[in-house]
Amino acid sequence: EGTEITFKVEIAKERVEEELSQAFRRVAKDVKIDGFRKGKVPRKIFERRFGEAVVREEVIKKIYPEIYKKIIEEHKLVPIIEPTLEIVQFSTDKPLILKIDLVDKPEVTLGKYKGIKIAKKEISVSAKEIETTLKQLQQQHTKYVPLKKKRKVKENDWVVLDFQVFQQGKLLPGQTQKDFLFKIGSSTFPASFSQGLVGLKAGEEKDLKVQLPSSHPQKDFAGKEFTFKVLLKELRKEEVPLLDNQFAKNLKSDDLEALKKHIQDELQKSKENWEEKKLKKEIIEKAVNDSKVKVPPSLIERRVEERIKELKGKIEEQGTDFEDYLKKEKLSEEKLRARLYKEIEREFSTFFIMEGIIEREKIEVKEEEIDERIKKSVNGELKEEKLARVRKNLNSRGELNMIKARMREEKVINLLYQEARISK
């Protein structure tokens, strides 16, 4: 269908027999069986010992790449994923028949992608936003110092704990904490945890029975009771710095007003960057909507399977199973697959259309541009010899092509943005 193409290839039995003979000589040259010299084992005895499949696999390994290359060149195809190979027939005194399914790069019909109209929002920073950021900085520089006075724990105290979590007398793996800073009354743990700590003094230990809520994200913990063996190491006092000129000087500003101006500038820059990203996304959406491409269904289905597999892996890591996840999200697997299919189809459509624009506009990434990107990524100057080593290392891991693809994508997006008609 469209760019999904199937080739059925027949190889004459005479060539097959010749390939089998050559393959046997290759695989048997280092084989030694009692009664025969190394590499001199008769084919019948070799196949009886190791099976015919060994030699046949060697034939396919040799003949398939040649056939595949010939198909690509003769039909001028650009496969976008690994083809699938099916051996339809492989038997003595008969032709070898192979079925090769491949997905060719789909044809793109570009629509309007230059001069796209888009509205830009006016960006400003409010006094409240500056104040919120100041408060965040204040919180980041808050200190928690040990209390000199020995006293019992009370509500809203800050404490340092060591604890281990047990279930039915067994220590749970990965559930040992050292020097854990905790505020009494915090929602990090159920209220019974904080209540059990009230009245303790530094150096005292206590076993706390804690029932976790049935809504706990980890299925294995939800609704179950655990024993926390807790050592209260010390009480601490929260010391919040004053928002004054000295606070600003500690943050490399001349005074508090200069710090506020710096915060305003940074927030403005950040907002401008986010607005530009949003506009670029809208421009891409419009360019894609005005263009046409038929994404091969098999390509989408393969990616759906990959996403489902990845999702199941993440869910299992969190201690939940796939069925519970579906119930929580109020989804059936069928609906999830349909949703993923639609998302992935859009992703591929966008990719192929952007590639179409790149080809039409002859957008390229020069080697020296890649070198500059690599140098920036390591935050410093790289001598030619070291740069060559870094490039070689990136190339061996397949990352050099990824960098180049990312840079091509950035270039085409910037082109669309520069050519857009942006109004305020």
N, C-alpha and C positions, 0 to 999 in steps of 0.2 A: 504494500500500500504506500504510494508516494515514494518517500525516501527509504522505506523498508524493503530491501531487495533480497531475494533468495536465488542462489545459483546452485544448480545441480551439475556436478562435474564427474565425468566418467574417464578413468584412466585405463588404457588397454591392458589386458592380462599379461602380455609379453613384458611390458614395462614394469608391471607390478612384480613379476617374478624376478626380474633383474634387480629391482630395488630391494626385494626381500633378501636376495643373495648378498648384496653389498651390505645391507643392514646387519645380517648375520655375521659377516666377517668383522664388522666394527665392534659388535657387542661381545663376540666370542674370543677376540684376540688376547684378552688377559685372563680368560677362564681356564681353570685347571680341574680336570676330573680324573680320578684314579684310573690308570690304564691308558691315559692319553697325555701326550705332551701339551704344554701350555699353548693355547690358541689353536690346537689341532683337533678339537672335539667335533665329531660329526654332527651335522645340523639336527638330524632326527633325535639323537641322544640328548643334545642341548635342549631341544624343545620338550622332550619327555621330562627332563629334570626341572627346567625353569618355565615351561609353558610357551605357547606360540605368541602370547600377548607381548612378551618382551621385544621380540623381533618386529612385530607389527607396529608397536609404539615408535620404534626407531624409524620405521618407514614413514609414518605419518609426520614425525618430527622433521624429517628431511623434505618430504614432498609437499606438505601443506603450505609452508611459507612461500615456496616457488609459485604454486597455483594462485594463492591469495594475491601476491604481488602482480602477477600477470592480469588478474581480473581488474585490479585497481587501475593499472596503466591502460589497459584496452578500453575500459568503460569511462575513464577519466573521473573516478569517484574520489570523494573525500570522506572516508569513514570517520564517525565522531565517537564511536565506542568500540570496544573489542568485539569482533564478530563471534558468532557461535558456530561451532562445527559439529556436524552429526555424521558418523560413519554409517552410511545406509547399507553398504555391502563390502565385505572384505573376506573373501574365501578363495581357496586354491582353485586355479584354472578358471577364474571369473574376473571380469573387470572390477576395479575398485571404484565404488561410487561414493562421493562425498556431497553433503548438503551444507552450504555455507550461507548463513543468514547475516546480513550486515545492514547497518543504518548509515545512509549517506547524509552529508550535510544538506539540510533543507534549503530550498530556494526562498529568498526574501524579497518581498516587494515593498520598497521603502516609500513612505508617505512624506509628509512635511516634517522636517526636523530642524530647519533653520527659520528664525524669525517667529518662534513660538511666543504667543502673548502670555504674560504671567504678571500677577500683582504682588508687589513686595510690601510687607508690613513695616510700619514705622517703628523703629527700635528705640526704647528708652529704658532707663534704670530708675526705679523709685527709691525714695528714702527708706522705705520699709525693707526693700531687698538688701540695701547696704547694711541696715541695722541687723538683719537676720544673719548676714555673712559675718559681721563683727561678733555676734553671739556665738557663732560656730567656731570662730578663731579663739574666742575666750574659752569655750569648752575644750578645744584641742590643747590649750596650754594650762588647763586646770591640773593641779597637783593633788595627789592623795598621800598625805604624810602620816606616819604612825602616830597614834595618840600616846602621849607621855603618861597620862593618868590611867591607872589600871581600874577598869570598871566593867560592868556587865553590858552585853549587847542589848540595844534597844531599837525601836522602829526607826527606819531611815538611816541607820548607820552604814558605813562602808566597812567591809571586812575582807580579809584575805584568808582563803580556805585551801586546804588539800582535801580531796575526797576521792573515794572509789565507789562504784555502783555495783551492787550485788543483786542477783535474782535467785531466790531459793538457795541461798548460801554460796552461789557460784559467782566469782568475779566476771563481769562482762568484758570481753575484749574491747580495747580502745576507750574504756570508760574510767580512766584514771586521770585526775586533774591535779596540777601543782600550781600554787600561788595564783589561785583563781580569785580575781577581784569582783566582789558582789555587793549590791546594795540591798539591804533588808527591805522587803516589800516589793522587790522587782518582779516583773512578770516572767522573767527567764525561767523560773520554776514555779510549780503550784504553790499556793499560799502556805500550805503545811510545811514546806521547806524553810521558809523565812520564820514561821512561828516556832519551829523547832530550834532555831538558832538563838532566838531572843532569850536573854538570861545567861548565856554562856560567857566565859572569860577566856582571854588569850591563853593558849596552851591546852585547853580542854577538848575532849573528844566526845562525840555523840553519834549514835546510830539513829538515822531518821527514816521512818517509813513514809514513802511518798507514792501516792496513787496518781499516775499520769492520766490526763483526760482521754476519752475515747476519740477525740478529734486530733490527737497527736499525729503529725505527718508520717512518722515511722510506724508502720503497721505492727511490727514486732513489739513496740513499746506501748502502743495505744491501749488505754483502759487497764493497764497492768500495774501491779504494786512492786516497788523496788526499795531496796535498803541502801541508803547513802551513808557510808562510814566517813564521818567528817572530822577533820582536825581544824579548829579555829586558831589560826596562826597569829593574827593580830587585828586590832581595830585601827581604822584610818580616818583621818579628817580631810574633808574636801576643802582645798584652798583655791578659790576662784580669783584670778587676777582682775584688778580694776581696769576698766576701759579708759585709760588716760594716756598722756603723752609718753610716759615711760613704757607702757605696754606697746605703743606704736614704735618707739625706738628699738625695743627688743626685736621687732619684726622688720628692722632696717628702714623705717620711715622716719622723717624729721619730727613729726608730731601727729596727733590724732587726726587732724584735718587732712594731712597729707596721706595718711593711711586710708581714710575714707575715699579720697580722690583716686588712690590706686585701686581700691576695691571697685569703685564705679567704672573705671577704665577697663578693668579685667572683665567685669560683668557685661559691659557693653560689647567688648570684643567677643566674648563667649556667645552672647545672644546673636550678634551679627553672623558668626560662624554657623550657628544652628539654623538661622533663617536662610543662609545661603545653601546649606545642605537640604533644607526642606524644599527650596525653590528648584534645586537641581533634580530632586526626586520627582517633583511635579512635571518638570520639563521632560524627563525621561518617560514618565507615564503617558504624556500627550504624544510624544514621538512614537511610542510603541502602539498606542491606540490608533494612530493614523497609518500604521504600517501593517503588513500581512506576512504571516509565516505559518506553515503547517508543521508543528512539532511531532515527530514520530511517536506514536503511542507506546511502543516498546521501550523507548528512551525514558519516557515519563514513568512507566510502570517499574522499570528497573530502579529508578531513583526513589520511588515510593517504597519499594521493598527495603532499600538501604536505610531510609528514614525510620521506617517501622522498627527495623533491627536496632538502630541507634537509640531510639526512644525506649524500647524494651530494656536495653542495657542500662540506661540511666535510671529507669524506674526501679530495676532490681538493685542497683547500687544504693538507692534510698531506702531499701528494705520493704518496698511495696511490690505487688504484682500487677501485671498488665490489666487484668480484669477489674481490679479495684480502681485503677487509674481511670479506666473507661467509665465506671459507675460514677466516680467523683466528677468527671468532666461531662456527665450525662450524654455519653456518646456510645454508639455501637462501633465495632471495628469497621463495618462497612462505611459508616458515615465519616469516620476518621480517614479512611483510605480515600474517600471521595473528596474530602477537604484538602488532603495532601496532594492529590492528583491535580486539583485546580491550582493550588499554590505553585507546584512544581512546573506545571504547564506555563504559567505566567513567567516564572523565573527563566525558563528556557527560551520563551518567546523574546523576552527582554535581551537575553544574551545574544541570540542569533541576529536580532535587529541591530543591536549595537555593533556587532561584528560586521554587519552589512554596511553600516555608516563608516566604520573604520576602513573598510576596503574601498568604498567610494571616495572617501576623502584622502586616501593614501596615507593614513596616520601610521607613523613608525616610531620605534624607540631605539635611539642610537646606543651603541655600546658605552660611549662616554657618559651618557645619561644614567645608565644602569650603574656605572662605577660611582657616580656622584651620589646616587641613592644608597649604595652600599656604605660609602664613607660616612654619610649622615647617620646611618643606622648604628654605627659603632662610635658615634660622637667623637670623631677625631680624624687626624690625618693618617692615611695609610700609604706606606711606601709601595712602589710598584710590585715588589716581590711578595709582600704580605697580601696586597690586594688580589694578586693572581691566585694565592693559596685560598683566600676567602671565596673567590669566585669558583674555584675548582670544588671546594667543599660544598657550596650551595648547589652547584650543578649536579654533584653526585647524589644529593638528596632530592633533586627535582625542584628545588626552591628557586633557582635562577629563572626558570620559565614562568613560575608563579609571580615573581617580582616584575618581569617584563609584561605579563598579561595585566597585572594590576596597574602598571604605568600607562599602558595603552588605554585601559578603561578610564583612567583619570583624564587622559588627554581628550578622549572623545566627549566625556561629560563636560569638561571645561569649554570645549568647542561649542557644544549646544548652549551652554550658559552664556558665553560671550555673544553668540548670535541671537539669543532670545531678546524679545522686546519687553523689557521689564518696566512696569509702571508702579508708582507709589500711590 
